[in-house]
Amino acid sequence: MKITGMVIVLLTVGALSAVAQESPGEQIKYGAKKTGEAIKDTAKAVGRTTKSTAKTVGRKTKEAWRETKAKAKEVTEEKQ
C-alpha cells in the first residue's frame, strides 16, 4: 500500500508540474496572439489615415497648382 500511495503521489506531482509548465507557455501564446491582432488593427488604422491624408494633400496641391496657373495667366495678360 505504501508503494502504491507513493506512486500515486509522484504521478500527481508530475501531472501538476506538467500543467504548471504549460500554463505560462499558453499565456505567452495567448498574449502574442492578442499583440499580433492589436498590431494588425493599428496598421490598418494607420493605412486608412495615411490614405486619407494623401488624398487631401493631392487635392490641395492640385488646387494650389490651378490657382498659381490662373494667377500667372492674369499677370501675363495684364503685362500685354
PyMOL CGO cylinders between C-alpha atoms (Angstrom):
from pymol import cmd
from pymol.cgo import CYLINDER

trace = [
    CYLINDER, 0.00, 0.00, 0.00, 2.77, 2.41, 0.84, 0.3, 1, 1, 1, 1, 1, 1,
    CYLINDER, 2.77, 2.41, 0.84, 4.35, 1.90, -2.57, 0.3, 1, 1, 1, 1, 1, 1,
    CYLINDER, 4.35, 1.90, -2.57, 1.03, 2.39, -4.36, 0.3, 1, 1, 1, 1, 1, 1,
    CYLINDER, 1.03, 2.39, -4.36, 0.38, 5.57, -2.38, 0.3, 1, 1, 1, 1, 1, 1,
    CYLINDER, 0.38, 5.57, -2.38, 3.85, 6.91, -3.19, 0.3, 1, 1, 1, 1, 1, 1,
    CYLINDER, 3.85, 6.91, -3.19, 3.40, 6.11, -6.89, 0.3, 1, 1, 1, 1, 1, 1,
    CYLINDER, 3.40, 6.11, -6.89, 0.07, 7.94, -6.91, 0.3, 1, 1, 1, 1, 1, 1,
    CYLINDER, 0.07, 7.94, -6.91, 1.60, 10.92, -5.14, 0.3, 1, 1, 1, 1, 1, 1,
    CYLINDER, 1.60, 10.92, -5.14, 4.54, 11.02, -7.58, 0.3, 1, 1, 1, 1, 1, 1,
    CYLINDER, 4.54, 11.02, -7.58, 2.23, 10.75, -10.60, 0.3, 1, 1, 1, 1, 1, 1,
    CYLINDER, 2.23, 10.75, -10.60, 0.02, 13.51, -9.21, 0.3, 1, 1, 1, 1, 1, 1,
    CYLINDER, 0.02, 13.51, -9.21, 3.01, 15.76, -8.58, 0.3, 1, 1, 1, 1, 1, 1,
    CYLINDER, 3.01, 15.76, -8.58, 4.33, 15.01, -12.06, 0.3, 1, 1, 1, 1, 1, 1,
    CYLINDER, 4.33, 15.01, -12.06, 0.97, 15.80, -13.64, 0.3, 1, 1, 1, 1, 1, 1,
    CYLINDER, 0.97, 15.80, -13.64, 0.65, 19.05, -11.70, 0.3, 1, 1, 1, 1, 1, 1,
    CYLINDER, 0.65, 19.05, -11.70, 4.18, 20.04, -12.70, 0.3, 1, 1, 1, 1, 1, 1,
    CYLINDER, 4.18, 20.04, -12.70, 3.38, 19.41, -16.35, 0.3, 1, 1, 1, 1, 1, 1,
    CYLINDER, 3.38, 19.41, -16.35, 0.21, 21.52, -16.12, 0.3, 1, 1, 1, 1, 1, 1,
    CYLINDER, 0.21, 21.52, -16.12, 2.08, 24.30, -14.35, 0.3, 1, 1, 1, 1, 1, 1,
    CYLINDER, 2.08, 24.30, -14.35, 4.77, 24.33, -17.05, 0.3, 1, 1, 1, 1, 1, 1,
    CYLINDER, 4.77, 24.33, -17.05, 2.25, 24.52, -19.88, 0.3, 1, 1, 1, 1, 1, 1,
    CYLINDER, 2.25, 24.52, -19.88, 0.32, 27.34, -18.30, 0.3, 1, 1, 1, 1, 1, 1,
    CYLINDER, 0.32, 27.34, -18.30, 2.94, 30.11, -18.80, 0.3, 1, 1, 1, 1, 1, 1,
    CYLINDER, 2.94, 30.11, -18.80, 3.56, 28.87, -22.34, 0.3, 1, 1, 1, 1, 1, 1,
    CYLINDER, 3.56, 28.87, -22.34, -0.12, 29.08, -23.12, 0.3, 1, 1, 1, 1, 1, 1,
    CYLINDER, -0.12, 29.08, -23.12, -0.29, 32.52, -21.56, 0.3, 1, 1, 1, 1, 1, 1,
    CYLINDER, -0.29, 32.52, -21.56, 2.60, 33.69, -23.70, 0.3, 1, 1, 1, 1, 1, 1,
    CYLINDER, 2.60, 33.69, -23.70, 0.99, 32.21, -26.79, 0.3, 1, 1, 1, 1, 1, 1,
    CYLINDER, 0.99, 32.21, -26.79, -2.30, 33.94, -26.00, 0.3, 1, 1, 1, 1, 1, 1,
    CYLINDER, -2.30, 33.94, -26.00, -0.54, 37.25, -25.28, 0.3, 1, 1, 1, 1, 1, 1,
    CYLINDER, -0.54, 37.25, -25.28, 1.42, 37.03, -28.52, 0.3, 1, 1, 1, 1, 1, 1,
    CYLINDER, 1.42, 37.03, -28.52, -1.77, 36.37, -30.46, 0.3, 1, 1, 1, 1, 1, 1,
    CYLINDER, -1.77, 36.37, -30.46, -3.53, 39.36, -28.90, 0.3, 1, 1, 1, 1, 1, 1,
    CYLINDER, -3.53, 39.36, -28.90, -0.49, 41.56, -29.53, 0.3, 1, 1, 1, 1, 1, 1,
    CYLINDER, -0.49, 41.56, -29.53, -0.39, 40.46, -33.16, 0.3, 1, 1, 1, 1, 1, 1,
    CYLINDER, -0.39, 40.46, -33.16, -4.07, 41.29, -33.58, 0.3, 1, 1, 1, 1, 1, 1,
    CYLINDER, -4.07, 41.29, -33.58, -3.57, 44.72, -32.00, 0.3, 1, 1, 1, 1, 1, 1,
    CYLINDER, -3.57, 44.72, -32.00, -0.62, 45.45, -34.30, 0.3, 1, 1, 1, 1, 1, 1,
    CYLINDER, -0.62, 45.45, -34.30, -2.67, 44.37, -37.32, 0.3, 1, 1, 1, 1, 1, 1,
    CYLINDER, -2.67, 44.37, -37.32, -5.59, 46.62, -36.32, 0.3, 1, 1, 1, 1, 1, 1,
    CYLINDER, -5.59, 46.62, -36.32, -3.26, 49.54, -35.70, 0.3, 1, 1, 1, 1, 1, 1,
    CYLINDER, -3.26, 49.54, -35.70, -1.55, 49.05, -39.05, 0.3, 1, 1, 1, 1, 1, 1,
    CYLINDER, -1.55, 49.05, -39.05, -4.93, 49.09, -40.78, 0.3, 1, 1, 1, 1, 1, 1,
    CYLINDER, -4.93, 49.09, -40.78, -5.90, 52.31, -38.99, 0.3, 1, 1, 1, 1, 1, 1,
    CYLINDER, -5.90, 52.31, -38.99, -2.59, 53.94, -39.92, 0.3, 1, 1, 1, 1, 1, 1,
    CYLINDER, -2.59, 53.94, -39.92, -3.08, 52.85, -43.52, 0.3, 1, 1, 1, 1, 1, 1,
    CYLINDER, -3.08, 52.85, -43.52, -6.54, 54.38, -43.67, 0.3, 1, 1, 1, 1, 1, 1,
    CYLINDER, -6.54, 54.38, -43.67, -5.31, 57.63, -42.13, 0.3, 1, 1, 1, 1, 1, 1,
    CYLINDER, -5.31, 57.63, -42.13, -2.33, 57.78, -44.47, 0.3, 1, 1, 1, 1, 1, 1,
    CYLINDER, -2.33, 57.78, -44.47, -4.55, 57.18, -47.49, 0.3, 1, 1, 1, 1, 1, 1,
    CYLINDER, -4.55, 57.18, -47.49, -6.93, 59.93, -46.39, 0.3, 1, 1, 1, 1, 1, 1,
    CYLINDER, -6.93, 59.93, -46.39, -4.06, 62.34, -45.76, 0.3, 1, 1, 1, 1, 1, 1,
    CYLINDER, -4.06, 62.34, -45.76, -2.51, 61.57, -49.15, 0.3, 1, 1, 1, 1, 1, 1,
    CYLINDER, -2.51, 61.57, -49.15, -5.82, 62.29, -50.87, 0.3, 1, 1, 1, 1, 1, 1,
    CYLINDER, -5.82, 62.29, -50.87, -6.13, 65.60, -49.04, 0.3, 1, 1, 1, 1, 1, 1,
    CYLINDER, -6.13, 65.60, -49.04, -2.57, 66.62, -49.89, 0.3, 1, 1, 1, 1, 1, 1,
    CYLINDER, -2.57, 66.62, -49.89, -3.14, 65.67, -53.52, 0.3, 1, 1, 1, 1, 1, 1,
    CYLINDER, -3.14, 65.67, -53.52, -6.35, 67.66, -53.69, 0.3, 1, 1, 1, 1, 1, 1,
    CYLINDER, -6.35, 67.66, -53.69, -4.79, 70.73, -52.06, 0.3, 1, 1, 1, 1, 1, 1,
    CYLINDER, -4.79, 70.73, -52.06, -1.73, 70.51, -54.30, 0.3, 1, 1, 1, 1, 1, 1,
    CYLINDER, -1.73, 70.51, -54.30, -3.93, 70.38, -57.38, 0.3, 1, 1, 1, 1, 1, 1,
    CYLINDER, -3.93, 70.38, -57.38, -5.93, 73.38, -56.15, 0.3, 1, 1, 1, 1, 1, 1,
    CYLINDER, -5.93, 73.38, -56.15, -2.74, 75.35, -55.49, 0.3, 1, 1, 1, 1, 1, 1,
    CYLINDER, -2.74, 75.35, -55.49, -1.41, 74.48, -58.95, 0.3, 1, 1, 1, 1, 1, 1,
    CYLINDER, -1.41, 74.48, -58.95, -4.66, 75.64, -60.60, 0.3, 1, 1, 1, 1, 1, 1,
    CYLINDER, -4.66, 75.64, -60.60, -4.65, 78.89, -58.61, 0.3, 1, 1, 1, 1, 1, 1,
    CYLINDER, -4.65, 78.89, -58.61, -0.99, 79.52, -59.45, 0.3, 1, 1, 1, 1, 1, 1,
    CYLINDER, -0.99, 79.52, -59.45, -1.61, 78.84, -63.13, 0.3, 1, 1, 1, 1, 1, 1,
    CYLINDER, -1.61, 78.84, -63.13, -4.65, 81.17, -63.17, 0.3, 1, 1, 1, 1, 1, 1,
    CYLINDER, -4.65, 81.17, -63.17, -2.71, 83.91, -61.36, 0.3, 1, 1, 1, 1, 1, 1,
    CYLINDER, -2.71, 83.91, -61.36, 0.21, 83.55, -63.75, 0.3, 1, 1, 1, 1, 1, 1,
    CYLINDER, 0.21, 83.55, -63.75, -2.18, 83.85, -66.68, 0.3, 1, 1, 1, 1, 1, 1,
    CYLINDER, -2.18, 83.85, -66.68, -3.72, 87.02, -65.18, 0.3, 1, 1, 1, 1, 1, 1,
    CYLINDER, -3.72, 87.02, -65.18, -0.29, 88.59, -64.65, 0.3, 1, 1, 1, 1, 1, 1,
    CYLINDER, -0.29, 88.59, -64.65, 0.76, 87.73, -68.20, 0.3, 1, 1, 1, 1, 1, 1,
    CYLINDER, 0.76, 87.73, -68.20, -2.42, 89.22, -69.66, 0.3, 1, 1, 1, 1, 1, 1,
    CYLINDER, -2.42, 89.22, -69.66, -2.05, 92.40, -67.61, 0.3, 1, 1, 1, 1, 1, 1,
    CYLINDER, -2.05, 92.40, -67.61, 1.51, 92.94, -68.91, 0.3, 1, 1, 1, 1, 1, 1,
    CYLINDER, 1.51, 92.94, -68.91, 0.34, 92.78, -72.50, 0.3, 1, 1, 1, 1, 1, 1,
]
cmd.load_cgo(trace, "trace")
